[in-house]
Amino acid sequence: MTTSTRTYQRPTLYPKQENAIFCDERYSVIEGSTKCGKTVACLAWILEQALMGKPGQTYWWIAPVYPQAKIAFRRLKRGLQQEVFRSNESELTVTLVNGVVIAFKSAEKPDNLYGEDVYGCVMDEATRSREESWHAVRSTLTATRGKIRIIGNVKGRRNWAYQLARRAESGVDEWHYAKLTAYDAVDAGVLDIDEINQAQAQLPENVFKELYLAEPSNDGGNPFGQDAIRKCITALGNKPPVVYGIDLAKSVDWTVVVGLDEDNNVSKFERFQLPWEETIRAIINIVKADTAVIDSTGVGDPIVERLQRELPRVEGYNFTSPSKQKLMEGLAVAIQSKLVGYPEGDITNELDVFEYEYTRTGVKYSAPDPLHDDCVMALALAVYGTNSVPGVGVW
């Protein structure tokens, strides 16, 4: 393809990747593994659409949040020769030599997406965007009959992107469907099989299947699995706890104490909101000489230091994105392997609604707003703490 005196050459794509994105249909929905090449192929696609456009026409790249839109914006700029475009960093736009504008936008506020006539669009990480953003984008393609590529990881079955993929898969006119797995990328030399095997060993089965095989779970992004959660329900243990996990209150949250006995069953469960001095005294009275792993993030750090002066076997656990991911994956393995037991109630209520979300920096685990995850965190800390108790370890 030639623009003025310059020649554009499409980046090398593997056949399945190219067929998924560069099909003739107006609409294409691609469910894909992480790092399988969805983004680079769609950047090439939107660029080619724009190169065939006319001066003043607009093409869009929509990401769930602004930082993700900025990542795609910078990747496109890196792939272009400086003399063939000009960019606006504050507006996240790339204007090509033919006068066509490619704008990178966030889906965070769908109402802001209405009004424009758009000639082609990519919706990136669609399963992580609100359905209202799809409604807005679809309206902008009406007058132009513009094409769109909708890409993302699979994230459960209860979302608009999954339903749209099933529509495309059914063979509806003008719709195309494709699935790209990690093994497709391995076969093409894009990913290394050892890395995929490591991910499979480290991640809960349903998380791995969604992120790497594009296979949905029935749990809507729950990392533990509803069936596995139910199988671990047991009566409150009657043996004394040997290890505690404690999640300290943050603003409106609760301090939660979970104690596991020698069989890894919850035999102590306390949930309270008290002033810090009373919280410290309550923890000392509960834990005594047993092992305890306590959230030391933020305000928790000085609390843990004070507790360590009076309790001989207290360990702090600082929550960062990687450390929380490690902790949650350990809990998921324990639940899915039925290595831990807990009573039905507050703990199971939080486990049921707990979610994971894949980001470019890792897997984010949390309860959906405005719900709490104190019980899940305390249980996970207790499971982690079993490593310190001889003959009890889960990890």
Residue pairs with C-beta under 8 A, 6 or more apart in sequence:
1 7
1 8
1 48
1 51
1 52
2 8
3 51
3 84
3 96
3 97
3 98
4 97
4 98
6 81
6 83
6 84
6 97
8 47
8 48
8 51
10 44
10 48
11 40
11 44
11 79
13 21
13 37
13 40
13 41
13 44
14 37
14 184
14 185
14 187
14 188
14 189
14 190
16 178
16 180
16 184
16 188
17 36
17 37
17 38
17 41
17 180
17 184
17 188
18 41
19 178
20 28
20 30
20 32
20 41
20 176
20 178
20 180
21 28
21 30
21 38
21 41
21 42
21 44
21 45
21 149
22 41
22 45
23 176
23 178
24 176
25 174
25 175
25 176
26 145
26 147
26 148
26 174
26 175
27 147
27 148
27 150
27 168
27 174
27 175
27 176
28 148
28 149
28 150
28 168
28 175
28 176
28 177
28 178
29 126
29 150
29 151
29 161
29 164
29 165
29 167
29 168
29 169
29 175
29 176
29 177
29 178
30 38
30 149
30 150
30 151
30 152
30 177
30 178
30 179
30 180
31 152
31 153
31 154
31 165
31 177
31 178
31 179
31 180
31 214
32 38
32 151
32 152
32 153
32 179
32 180
32 181
32 214
33 153
33 180
33 181
33 182
33 184
33 185
33 211
33 212
33 213
33 214
34 153
34 182
34 211
34 212
34 358
35 182
35 185
35 190
35 191
36 180
36 181
36 182
36 184
36 185
36 190
36 191
37 180
37 185
37 188
37 190
38 124
38 151
38 152
38 180
39 72
39 75
39 124
39 151
40 75
42 61
42 122
42 124
42 149
42 151
43 61
43 72
43 75
43 76
43 79
43 122
45 122
45 149
46 59
46 61
46 102
46 120
46 121
46 122
46 149
47 76
47 79
47 80
47 102
49 59
49 119
49 120
49 147
50 57
50 59
50 96
50 98
50 100
50 101
50 102
50 120
51 96
51 98
51 100
53 59
53 98
53 100
53 119
53 120
54 98
54 99
54 100
55 98
55 99
55 100
56 99
56 100
56 101
57 99
57 100
57 101
57 119
58 100
58 101
58 102
58 103
58 116
58 117
58 118
58 119
59 100
59 101
59 102
59 103
59 118
59 119
59 120
59 121
59 146
60 102
60 103
60 104
60 105
60 116
60 118
60 120
60 121
60 122
60 137
60 140
61 69
61 72
61 73
61 76
61 102
61 103
61 104
61 105
61 121
61 122
61 124
62 69
62 105
62 106
62 107
62 113
62 121
62 122
62 123
62 124
62 129
62 133
62 137
63 69
63 71
63 72
63 104
63 105
63 106
63 107
63 124
63 125
63 129
64 106
64 107
64 108
64 124
64 125
64 128
64 129
65 106
65 107
65 108
66 106
66 108
68 106
68 124
68 125
68 360
69 92
69 104
69 105
69 106
70 92
70 104
71 360
72 104
72 124
73 87
73 92
73 94
73 104
76 94
76 102
77 85
77 87
77 94
80 94
83 97
84 96
84 97
85 94
85 95
85 96
85 97
86 94
86 95
87 93
87 94
87 95
88 95
91 103
92 103
92 104
92 105
93 101
93 102
93 103
93 104
94 101
94 102
94 104
95 101
95 102
96 102
105 112
105 113
107 113
107 123
107 129
107 130
107 133
110 130
110 132
110 133
110 135
110 136
111 136
113 133
113 136
113 137
113 140
114 136
114 139
114 140
115 140
116 140
117 140
117 143
117 144
118 137
118 140
118 141
118 144
118 146
119 144
119 146
120 146
120 147
120 148
121 137
121 140
121 141
121 146
121 147
121 148
121 149
122 148
122 149
122 150
122 151
123 129
123 133
123 134
123 137
123 148
123 149
123 150
123 151
123 152
124 151
124 152
125 151
125 152
125 153
126 134
126 150
126 151
126 152
126 161
126 164
127 152
127 153
127 154
127 155
127 156
127 159
127 161
127 162
128 152
128 155
128 357
129 161
131 159
131 160
134 150
134 160
134 161
134 164
137 148
138 148
140 146
141 147
141 148
150 161
150 164
150 165
152 161
153 210
153 211
153 214
153 358
154 162
154 210
154 211
154 214
154 215
154 216
155 161
155 162
155 210
155 216
155 220
155 221
155 357
155 358
156 162
156 210
156 216
156 217
156 218
156 219
156 220
156 221
156 222
157 216
157 217
157 218
157 220
158 220
159 220
162 216
165 177
167 175
168 175
168 176
168 177
169 177
179 214
180 214
181 212
181 213
181 214
182 191
182 196
182 199
182 212
182 213
183 196
183 213
185 191
186 192
186 193
186 196
196 212
199 208
199 211
199 212
200 208
200 212
202 329
203 211
203 329
203 363
204 223
204 224
204 225
204 329
204 332
204 333
204 336
205 225
205 336
206 217
206 219
206 222
206 223
206 225
207 223
207 332
207 356
207 363
209 215
209 217
210 216
210 217
210 221
211 358
211 363
217 225
218 226
219 225
219 226
220 355
221 355
221 356
221 357
222 229
222 351
222 352
222 353
222 354
222 355
222 356
223 328
223 329
223 332
223 354
223 355
223 356
223 363
223 365
224 331
224 332
224 335
224 336
224 351
224 354
225 335
225 336
226 352
228 335
228 336
228 338
229 335
229 348
229 351
229 352
231 338
232 335
232 338
232 340
232 341
232 342
233 341
233 342
233 343
233 344
233 348
234 265
234 341
234 342
234 343
235 343
236 265
236 266
236 267
236 269
236 343
237 260
237 261
237 263
237 265
237 266
237 267
237 341
238 267
239 261
239 262
239 263
239 265
239 267
240 261
240 267
241 259
241 260
241 261
241 267
241 268
241 290
242 259
242 260
242 261
242 262
242 290
242 291
242 389
242 392
243 259
243 260
243 290
243 291
243 292
243 293
243 382
243 385
243 386
243 388
243 389
243 392
244 257
244 258
244 259
244 260
244 268
244 286
244 287
244 290
244 291
244 292
244 293
244 382
244 385
245 257
245 258
245 260
245 292
245 293
245 294
245 377
245 378
245 379
245 380
245 381
245 382
245 383
245 384
245 385
246 255
246 256
246 257
246 258
246 283
246 287
246 292
246 293
246 294
246 295
246 378
246 381
247 253
247 255
247 256
247 295
247 374
247 375
247 377
247 378
247 381
248 255
248 279
248 294
248 295
248 299
248 300
248 303
249 255
249 273
249 279
249 374
250 298
250 299
253 372
253 374
254 271
254 272
254 273
254 372
254 374
255 271
255 272
255 273
255 274
255 279
255 282
255 283
255 374
256 269
256 270
256 271
256 374
256 375
256 377
256 378
257 268
257 269
257 270
257 271
257 283
257 286
257 378
258 266
258 268
258 269
258 342
258 347
258 375
258 378
258 379
258 381
258 382
259 266
259 267
259 268
259 269
259 286
259 290
259 382
260 266
260 267
260 340
260 382
260 383
260 385
260 386
260 392
261 267
262 389
262 391
262 392
263 341
264 334
264 339
264 340
264 341
264 383
264 386
264 392
264 394
265 340
265 341
265 342
266 340
266 341
266 342
266 343
266 347
266 379
266 382
268 286
269 343
269 346
269 347
270 282
270 286
271 346
271 374
271 375
272 279
272 282
274 282
276 303
279 303
280 303
280 306
280 307
283 292
283 294
283 307
283 311
284 307
284 310
284 311
287 307
287 311
287 314
288 311
289 311
289 312
289 313
290 313
291 313
291 315
291 385
291 388
291 389
292 307
292 311
292 313
292 314
292 315
292 385
293 314
293 315
293 316
293 317
293 381
293 382
293 384
293 385
293 388
294 300
294 303
294 304
294 307
294 314
294 315
294 316
294 317
294 381
295 316
295 317
295 319
295 377
295 381
296 303
296 304
296 316
296 317
296 318
297 318
297 319
300 316
301 316
301 318
304 314
304 316
307 314
308 314
308 316
313 388
315 385
315 388
317 323
317 327
317 381
317 384
319 327
321 361
321 362
321 364
322 362
324 365
325 362
325 363
325 364
325 365
327 377
327 380
327 381
327 384
328 356
328 363
328 365
328 380
329 363
330 380
330 383
330 384
330 394
330 395
331 340
331 376
331 379
331 380
331 383
333 339
333 394
333 395
334 340
334 383
334 394
334 395
335 351
339 394
340 379
340 383
340 394
342 348
342 379
346 375
347 375
347 376
347 379
349 375
350 367
350 371
350 372
350 373
350 374
350 375
350 376
351 375
351 376
351 379
353 367
353 368
353 371
354 365
354 366
354 367
354 373
354 376
355 365
355 366
355 367
355 368
356 363
356 364
356 365
357 363
357 364
357 365
357 366
358 364
366 373
367 373
367 376
383 394
383 395
384 395
386 392
386 393
386 394
386 395
387 393
387 394
387 395
